[in-house]
């Protein structure tokens, strides 16, 4: 993996989660409409609360993008990747476990798929030492 690709990946994930988190916090109905998901109106305050966590993952990813511009960044970015992969993996598992029995609508599978793929990508990258290869 080249450093420019790593930077672009961090920007993509940062933009995705930061914008989603901000929308969930300040305009949860709009966020859900864009995701093609419906929830009861009384659930919106809880979704705004979840938005704070989504925002924190996005900001961590933006921090990862900043790290790619430094000379010695591998250890710090490995930590970002590990923690965001754990968070994304937990979200993917939770959503999938709630879609299958019908507690969440199938439209939520896009969240599970996105978080699951990002989590898997980062886990494989950590396992294979991609960040060390870029810094090398």
N, C-alpha and C positions, 0 to 999 in steps of 0.2 A: 504494500500500500504506500502510495506517495503522500508526502506531507500535505500537498494541495487537496488531495481527495479526503484526507483526514479532516482538514479544516472545513471543507464543504460539508462533510458528514455532520460535524459538530454544529455547524450553522443550521443545517436542515433540521436536525433533531431539536436544537434550541428554539428555532422559530416555530416549529410545530407545537411543542409543549408550552412554550411561553404564550403564544397567541391563544391556544386552547385554554390554558389556565386563566388568562386575563378575561376571556369571554365567559368562562364559567363563573368567575367572580362577579363581574360587572354586568353581564348580559346573558344569564344562563339560558333563557328561553331561545335567544338567537343561536347560541352555541349548539343547543340540542336540535334546533331546526336544521342547522347546517350539517349536523351529524345524522339527520333523518331518524332521530330518536324522540320518543314521546315519554314523558313522565308526568305523574300527578303534580299539579301546581304547588301543593304543600311540600313537595320534595325539593323545590328550587333552593331554599336556604342551605340544605345539605349538599347540594351540588356545587354551590358557591364555596362551601367549606372544602370540598374535594378539589376545587379549582386551585386553592392555595397550594396543595400538594403537587398538582400538575405543573403549576407555575414554578415551584422550586426545582423540579426535574429539568424544566426548560432552562432556567437560569444556570443550573449546574452544567448543562450542555454548552451554553454560551461561554461559561468559564473555561470549559474544555477547548473551545475554539481559540480563546486567548492563549491558552497554554501551548497550543501547537505553534505559536509564533515565537516561543522562547527556545533557547538552546537546550536547556535541561528540563524536559517536561514529562518524561515517561512515567516516573513514579506517581506524580500528581494526577496525570490523566488516567493511569491505571485505576486509581482510587475512584475517580469520577465514573469511569466505565463500570467498575464493579458495583458501586452503589446504585447507579441508574439502571444497570441490568437487573439487579435484585428487585428494585422497585417495579420496573416494567414487567418482569417475570411474574411477580406477585399479582399485579393488576391483570395480566393476561390470564393467569390461572383462575383468579376470582371471577372474572367476567365469564370465562368459558364454563366454569362450574355453576354459574347462575343462569346462563342461557340454556344449557342442556335440559334442566328440569322445567324451564319456562318461567323462571322468576324475573328474567330480563328478556326484552324483545330481541329477536335475531339481529336487528340492526346494530346491536352492541358488539357483534362479532368483528366489526371493523376495528374497534378499540383493541380487542383481544389479539387480532392478527397483527396490527401495527406494533403494539407493545411487545408481543411475542417475537416478531421478526427482529426488532431492534435489540431486544434482550439476547436473542440467540446469536445475532451478528457480533455483539460485543463479547459474549461469553466465548465464542470461537476465537475471536481476535485476541482475547486475553490468554486463552489456552495456547494459541500458536505463536504468541509473542509479536504480533503485528506492530505494536507500538514501539517495541525495541528495534524492530527492523527499520521503521521510519526514522527513528532518532539516530540509528547507527551511522 
